[in-house]
Amino acid sequence: MAIGKLWAYWCFSRPNGISVGIIRLLGNHSSNQTFFFMEIIHIVLGKANPDRMNGVNKVVNELAIRQKLVGLSVSLWGITNQLEHNYPDRIYDTKLFLAQKNPFAINKALKQAILALNKDTVCHLHGGFVPAMYAVAKYLRKSNIKFVFTPHGSYNLIAMRKNGFIKAMYYRFFERKLLNNAYKIHVLGESELKGLYTILPDTNAKLIPYGFQLNTEAFKSNSSSHRFIVGYCGRLDVYTKGLAELLEGFKDFFLKSDVTAQLWIIGDGNQKKYLMKLASDLGISNAVVFHGAKFGIEKFELLMRCNLFAAPSRNEGLPTAVLE
């Protein structure tokens, strides 16, 4: 099931196209008669390009696609450093606005676009602890436009520990205001809902998990018979993804294995050099292959050559990479 498809099914399960689910989420914001004429605008950092190593992109892109396919008026607004529309073809409209040097500021064009919105418009903001989202939320409230907010895992208890003091201060002065002003809060997983309750006990959050896009092509396993390949696919975030532990664990396996073993790391990030040095320090650099970021068929061809897939993340229950 596609990312966002579960939302679409949950939102549109009745024959007349209006489900109990979305009405519960939006409350009395719209009647059954006017719902399909209501505009939905997803607001993100970047361009929601699904071919980038960012889970938010995949979720938002699929959600917008599924909403568009069931007949809703859907568009995406991206706050980005450059205005080139360099992403795969999509069926929903995309508007890009330049990010400001001051992360708590939004540019004039975005403010004008918000002021031009119909009051029945629902904006859907994506990403927790993002100053630009705080600024957008503040301006939406000033303009009497209701918004739904999805933090995309930011309030998971383990995620909150990373830069914990800074996040605590940011929450106190900014994030709490955003949450209190949100018409509804949408979380993707139970662990984040639990984390949210610890900082906002009276939250109006709703848990709606995302689905998964099945591949249209079948990939056959092509694992090697003369070597045992352990694979990892994802961002190179050492702490969150548990990558130091992965390398240390592979070292023990590599030294004890009776067959030639390799660790394939598919992905990229600013901690790649650290991981390469760690592999060298552990004496396994010759057995660790850094493939870099791969997408589409090229990614799946590498995955299908692995004998074992490793997912040592500290705070992900069932990552998309595991399903793939």
Beta strands, then each sheet from edge to edge (+ up, - down):
strand 1: 39-45
strand 2: 73-80
strand 3: 93-98
strand 4: 122-126
strand 5: 147-150
strand 6: 184-187
strand 7: 205-207
strand 8: 227-233
strand 9: 260-266
strand 10: 288-292
strand 11: 308-309
sheet 1: 3+ 2+ 1+ 4+ 5+ 6+ 7+
sheet 2: 10+ 9+ 8+ 11+
end
